[in-house]
Amino acid sequence: MPPVLLDFDLLTLADVAKLLHCSKAHVSHVIAGRVPGCLPIPAVRLGRRTLVRRESLVSWIERNEHAAANDNLRPTNDNLTASPVRGAGKRA
C-alpha cells in the first residue's frame, strides 16, 4: 500500500465527538460553521456520511488554539455592566 494511504485515517462524527468530548450535534454545527467564534472543521461528505480526516482535525485544533490565544490578548469592551438584580431586564 502506498505510504500516503497509510496515514489516511477518516473519522466519523461519533469519533470526532468522542475525541473533543462533545455531542455529535455540536460537531455537525461546527462543521457547518454555525458556532460563533469557532472555525469550521474541514470534512468530506460521502453520500449521507460526513467524515473528517484525523490530520485535518489535529490542524483544526491547533488553529483554534492559536485563535483563542490571540483573542485573549485583545482588549475587552468593559462598557457593559451586569444588572445587580436578577431578572431585572425581564418583562412580566
N, CA, C and O of each residue as an XYZ file, in Angstrom:
368
protein
N       0.848     -1.179      0.000
C       0.000      0.000      0.000
C       0.897      1.247      0.000
O       1.900      1.283      0.713
N       0.543      2.268     -0.795
C       1.369      3.484     -0.819
C       1.406      4.158      0.548
O       0.430      4.086      1.295
N       2.525      4.819      0.891
C       2.654      5.452      2.209
C       1.587      6.515      2.469
O       1.211      6.739      3.620
N       1.101      7.167      1.427
C       0.082      8.205      1.610
C      -1.185      7.606      2.205
O      -1.815      8.222      3.064
N      -1.560      6.423      1.762
C      -2.791      5.794      2.232
C      -2.670      5.261      3.658
O      -3.685      5.069      4.328
N      -1.462      5.020      4.126
C      -1.299      4.538      5.489
C      -1.667      5.612      6.518
O      -2.140      5.294      7.609
N      -1.450      6.877      6.171
C      -1.748      7.982      7.080
C      -3.160      8.542      6.864
O      -3.553      9.502      7.527
N      -3.908      7.955      5.954
C      -5.235      8.450      5.602
C      -6.254      7.810      6.537
O      -6.742      6.709      6.285
N      -6.564      8.514      7.615
C      -7.438      7.989      8.650
C      -8.702      8.843      8.711
O      -8.629     10.015      9.082
N      -9.849      8.289      8.357
C     -11.111      9.018      8.379
C     -11.869      8.734      9.668
O     -11.952      7.590     10.116
N     -12.418      9.789     10.255
C     -13.177      9.678     11.494
C     -14.644      9.991     11.231
O     -14.962     10.883     10.444
N     -15.531      9.260     11.886
C     -16.951      9.573     11.812
C     -17.263     10.716     12.781
O     -16.415     11.096     13.588
N     -18.477     11.261     12.699
C     -18.869     12.318     13.623
C     -18.819     11.817     15.065
O     -18.454     12.566     15.972
N     -19.181     10.561     15.276
C     -19.126      9.994     16.628
C     -17.682      9.934     17.133
O     -17.424     10.208     18.305
N     -16.747      9.579     16.257
C     -15.334      9.543     16.637
C     -14.835     10.940     17.008
O     -14.154     11.117     18.018
N     -15.181     11.931     16.177
C     -14.752     13.315     16.437
C     -15.361     13.806     17.744
O     -14.676     14.435     18.551
N     -16.652     13.521     17.957
C     -17.323     13.953     19.188
C     -16.662     13.332     20.407
O     -16.502     13.994     21.432
N     -16.282     12.080     20.305
C     -15.619     11.407     21.432
C     -14.259     12.042     21.720
O     -13.904     12.247     22.881
N     -13.493     12.355     20.665
C     -12.187     12.968     20.845
C     -12.290     14.373     21.429
O     -11.440     14.781     22.221
N     -13.336     15.123     21.038
C     -13.497     16.503     21.505
C     -14.340     16.608     22.775
O     -14.515     17.697     23.319
N     -14.858     15.480     23.241
C     -15.702     15.449     24.445
C     -16.924     16.349     24.294
O     -17.211     17.181     25.155
N     -17.640     16.166     23.181
C     -18.876     16.913     22.955
C     -19.846     16.011     22.197
O     -19.541     14.847     21.935
N     -21.012     16.544     21.847
C     -22.024     15.731     21.163
C     -21.796     15.723     19.651
O     -21.104     16.584     19.107
N     -22.392     14.733     18.986
C     -22.327     14.674     17.529
C     -23.033     15.877     16.918
O     -22.604     16.385     15.882
N     -24.106     16.334     17.546
C     -24.835     17.505     17.038
C     -23.940     18.736     17.055
O     -23.945     19.529     16.113
N     -23.169     18.894     18.134
C     -22.270     20.048     18.211
C     -21.198     19.956     17.128
O     -20.855     20.967     16.514
N     -20.669     18.769     16.889
C     -19.673     18.576     15.829
C     -20.283     18.947     14.483
O     -19.627     19.592     13.665
N     -21.521     18.551     14.242
C     -22.204     18.902     12.991
C     -22.339     20.405     12.838
O     -22.155     20.938     11.744
N     -22.663     21.099     13.934
C     -22.783     22.556     13.897
C     -21.430     23.210     13.596
O     -21.360     24.182     12.845
N     -20.372     22.677     14.179
C     -19.038     23.236     13.931
C     -18.639     23.013     12.482
O     -18.103     23.920     11.847
N     -18.889     21.824     11.946
C     -18.560     21.525     10.551
C     -19.321     22.462      9.620
O     -18.775     22.918      8.615
N     -20.578     22.750      9.948
C     -21.409     23.624      9.111
C     -21.076     25.100      9.310
O     -21.597     25.950      8.588
N     -20.210     25.418     10.287
C     -19.834     26.800     10.531
C     -20.866     27.594     11.311
O     -20.913     28.819     11.207
N     -21.699     26.907     12.097
C     -22.759     27.571     12.855
C     -22.406     27.831     14.313
O     -23.289     28.122     15.119
N     -21.112     27.729     14.663
C     -20.688     28.014     16.037
C     -19.868     29.300     16.003
O     -18.762     29.315     15.463
N     -20.406     30.391     16.582
C     -19.693     31.669     16.540
C     -18.333     31.595     17.236
O     -18.190     30.982     18.293
N     -17.345     32.234     16.618
C     -16.015     32.282     17.199
C     -15.216     31.007     17.036
O     -14.155     30.857     17.640
N     -15.716     30.081     16.222
C     -15.051     28.797     16.034
C     -14.934     28.519     14.538
O     -15.932     28.546     13.817
N     -13.725     28.254     14.079
C     -13.526     27.939     12.670
C     -14.195     26.611     12.332
O     -14.201     25.708     13.170
N     -14.756     26.460     11.134
C     -15.372     25.177     10.752
C     -14.339     24.058     10.636
O     -13.200     24.295     10.234
N     -14.741     22.854     10.988
C     -13.875     21.678     10.836
C     -13.966     21.230      9.378
O     -15.070     21.045      8.864
N     -12.826     21.051      8.698
C     -12.874     20.538      7.324
C     -13.398     19.105      7.319
O     -12.936     18.269      8.096
N     -14.355     18.825      6.450
C     -14.964     17.489      6.407
C     -15.241     17.082      4.968
O     -15.262     17.915      4.062
N     -15.451     15.798      4.780
C     -15.755     15.212      3.479
C     -17.121     14.558      3.569
O     -17.412     13.854      4.536
N     -17.959     14.784      2.570
C     -19.264     14.129      2.528
C     -19.204     12.974      1.535
O     -18.802     13.152      0.385
N     -19.605     11.799      1.987
C     -19.730     10.627      1.123
C     -21.169     10.165      1.233
O     -21.524      9.417      2.144
N     -21.990     10.611      0.307
C     -23.413     10.323      0.412
C     -23.980     11.050      1.610
O     -23.878     12.274      1.699
N     -24.574     10.319      2.530
C     -25.132     10.914      3.741
C     -24.139     10.960      4.887
O     -24.419     11.551      5.930
N     -22.985     10.342      4.701
C     -21.980     10.310      5.766
C     -21.058     11.514      5.690
O     -20.674     11.954      4.606
N     -20.715     12.034      6.842
C     -19.737     13.109      6.948
C     -18.526     12.551      7.675
O     -18.645     12.010      8.774
N     -17.362     12.685      7.057
C     -16.135     12.138      7.619
C     -15.081     13.233      7.737
O     -15.062     14.181      6.951
N     -14.214     13.093      8.718
C     -13.161     14.064      8.982
C     -11.828     13.332      9.013
O     -11.683     12.312      9.686
N     -10.855     13.863      8.276
C      -9.508     13.276      8.334
C      -8.881     13.620      9.676
O      -8.979     14.754     10.144
N      -8.242     12.645     10.284
C      -7.614     12.846     11.594
C      -6.596     13.995     11.529
O      -6.533     14.816     12.444
N      -5.816     14.057     10.475
C      -4.812     15.115     10.321
C      -5.489     16.492     10.240
O      -4.977     17.463     10.797
N      -6.628     16.579      9.553
C      -7.370     17.841      9.456
C      -7.896     18.258     10.818
O      -7.886     19.443     11.151
N      -8.354     17.297     11.608
C      -8.865     17.604     12.948
C      -7.746     18.133     13.845
O      -7.949     19.087     14.596
N      -6.577     17.521     13.768
C      -5.446     17.968     14.585
C      -5.046     19.388     14.202
O      -4.805     20.216     15.080
N      -4.970     19.685     12.897
C      -4.593     21.038     12.483
C      -5.690     22.036     12.836
O      -5.386     23.186     13.153
N      -6.974     21.623     12.789
C      -8.087     22.495     13.193
C      -7.972     22.847     14.680
O      -8.177     23.999     15.063
N      -7.646     21.864     15.508
C      -7.480     22.116     16.946
C      -6.349     23.126     17.167
O      -6.489     24.048     17.972
N      -5.238     22.956     16.459
C      -4.110     23.874     16.612
C      -4.483     25.287     16.173
O      -4.123     26.255     16.843
N      -5.208     25.419     15.043
C      -5.631     26.747     14.577
C      -6.559     27.411     15.581
O      -6.448     28.613     15.819
N      -7.473     26.651     16.175
C      -8.394     27.218     17.153
C      -7.676     27.602     18.440
O      -8.048     28.579     19.089
N      -6.656     26.847     18.812
C      -5.869     27.215     19.991
C      -5.162     28.540     19.760
O      -5.117     29.384     20.655
N      -4.604     28.731     18.555
C      -3.918     29.986     18.245
C      -4.910     31.141     18.191
O      -4.603     32.238     18.659
N      -6.088     30.914     17.632
C      -7.110     31.962     17.561
C      -7.569     32.347     18.963
O      -7.763     33.529     19.247
N      -7.744     31.364     19.840
C      -8.165     31.641     21.217
C      -7.077     32.397     21.966
O      -7.380     33.296     22.751
N      -5.826     32.048     21.736
C      -4.723     32.744     22.403
C      -4.662     34.198     21.942
O      -4.401     35.092     22.746
N      -4.898     34.436     20.667
C      -4.891     35.805     20.146
C      -6.075     36.598     20.668
O      -5.947     37.799     20.903
N      -7.231     35.958     20.857
C      -8.397     36.638     21.400
C      -8.157     37.072     22.837
O      -8.659     38.114     23.259
N      -7.401     36.293     23.590
C      -7.113     36.634     24.982
C      -6.207     37.860     25.095
O      -6.168     38.511     26.139
N      -5.476     38.175     24.017
C      -4.578     39.322     24.042
C      -5.292     40.614     23.676
O      -4.777     41.698     23.951
N      -6.474     40.523     23.060
C      -7.210     41.714     22.650
C      -7.850     42.388     23.852
O      -8.261     41.720     24.801
N      -7.936     43.722     23.810
C      -8.612     44.415     24.920
C     -10.104     44.130     24.892
O     -10.692     43.987     23.820
N     -10.706     44.048     26.045
C     -12.129     43.773     26.137
C     -12.904     45.063     26.246
O     -12.350     46.085     26.652
N     -14.170     45.037     25.894
C     -15.041     46.195     25.997
C     -15.758     46.113     27.340
O     -16.670     45.304     27.510
N     -15.353     46.937     28.283
C     -15.916     46.899     29.629
C     -17.050     47.899     29.814
O     -17.378     48.247     30.948
N     -17.657     48.367     28.726
C     -18.736     49.341     28.832
C     -20.029     48.727     29.352
O     -20.858     49.437     29.921
N     -20.214     47.438     29.170
C     -21.436     46.780     29.607
C     -21.296     46.329     31.051
O     -20.268     45.776     31.442
N     -22.324     46.567     31.828
C     -22.313     46.111     33.216
C     -23.525     45.233     33.456
O     -24.576     45.432     32.847
N     -23.380     44.279     34.327
C     -24.477     43.376     34.647
C     -25.440     44.058     35.614
O     -25.032     44.884     36.429
N     -26.714     43.707     35.516
C     -27.711     44.248     36.419
C     -27.538     43.608     37.798
O     -27.358     42.394     37.895
N     -27.591     44.418     38.876
C     -27.407     43.848     40.210
C     -28.600     43.024     40.655
O     -28.475     42.212     41.572
N     -29.758     43.213     40.026
C     -30.961     42.478     40.403
C     -31.195     41.391     39.364
O     -31.287     41.677     38.170
N     -31.290     40.158     39.812
C     -31.501     39.047     38.906
C     -32.857     39.167     38.224
O     -33.875     39.346     38.892
N     -32.874     39.071     36.917
C     -34.118     39.140     36.163
C     -34.691     40.545     36.057
O     -35.873     40.710     35.756
N     -33.866     41.556     36.299
C     -34.372     42.945     36.276
C     -34.773     43.360     34.882
O     -35.627     44.233     34.726
N     -34.177     42.757     33.852
C     -34.480     43.161     32.485
C     -35.702     42.442     31.911
O     -36.100     42.734     30.783
N     -36.295     41.532     32.638
C     -37.430     40.748     32.111
C     -38.730     41.530     32.302
O     -38.908     42.268     33.271
N     -39.606     41.340     31.360
C     -40.935     41.951     31.469
C     -41.927     40.921     32.018
O     -41.785     39.721     31.787
N     -42.893     41.392     32.718
C     -43.878     40.498     33.304
C     -44.913     40.042     32.318
O     -45.812     39.280     32.675
